[in-house]
Amino acid sequence: MSSDTCASEYCNQGWLEVLSHMSPYGYANFGVAFGLGLSVVGAAWGIWLTGSSLVGAAVKAPRIRSKNLISVIFCEATAIYGVIMAIILSNKIKSPDDATYYLDADWDWDSFYYAGYGMFSAGLSVGLTNVASGISVGIAGSSCAIGDAQDSSLFVKVLIVEIFASALGIFGIIVGIIQSNACTLPVAVQ
C-alpha cells in the first residue's frame, strides 16, 4: 500500500495524520483541560509533600501546625493559576456564527488552526509549569515544616525560598497569557 492512499474513509493511518487533522476546537479545549488538570495535579502533589511533613513534624513540635499552613496555601495557589488560565482560554473559544457541518472554502483556516494550537500550547505551558511549581513549593514547604520543628528561627528563611518556588507558577501564567493573546478563533468568513 502506498502512502498516497487511505486505508480508511478518514485517512487515519497514523498519529501524525490524526493530530494534523484534529479540529482546532479540540486543541483549544485540550489546552483548557491540560492547563486546569495539570495545575490541580501540581497543587495536590505539593500539598501531599507539605502536609505529610507538617503532620509528622507537628508530633515533635505542635506549635508549628498553624503557622506552617501557609505552605499548603502556596501549593493551592498553583491550582488557582490553572483555574485563571482555564477561564481566560474558555472565554476565547467561540463557535462560528453560521455553524454548519462543514465550514466555507474561503474560511480563514490559518488563523483557525493558529488559535487552536496557540490555546493548546498556552494551556500545556501553564499546566506543566504549575506541576513543577507545586512540587517545588511542596518540597520547600516540607523543609520549612521540618526545619521549623527543629529551630523556629528557620521558618522565615525557608519561607522566602518557598515564595521563590511559588513564583514559578506566576511566571507560567504570565507566559500562558502572552501565548494566548494572539489566539482568537474566527467566527465568520472574512
Secondary structure, 3 states (H helix, E strand, C coil): CCCCCCCCCCCCCCHHHHHHCCCHHHHHHHHHHHHHHHHHHHHHHHHHHHHHHHHHHHHHCCCHHHHCHHHHHHHHHHHHHHHHHHHHHHHHCCCCCCCCCCCCCCCCHHHHHHHHHHHHHHHHHHHHHHHHHHHHHHHHHHHHHHHHHHCCCHHHHHHHHHHHHHHHHHHHHHHHHHHHCCCCCCCCCC
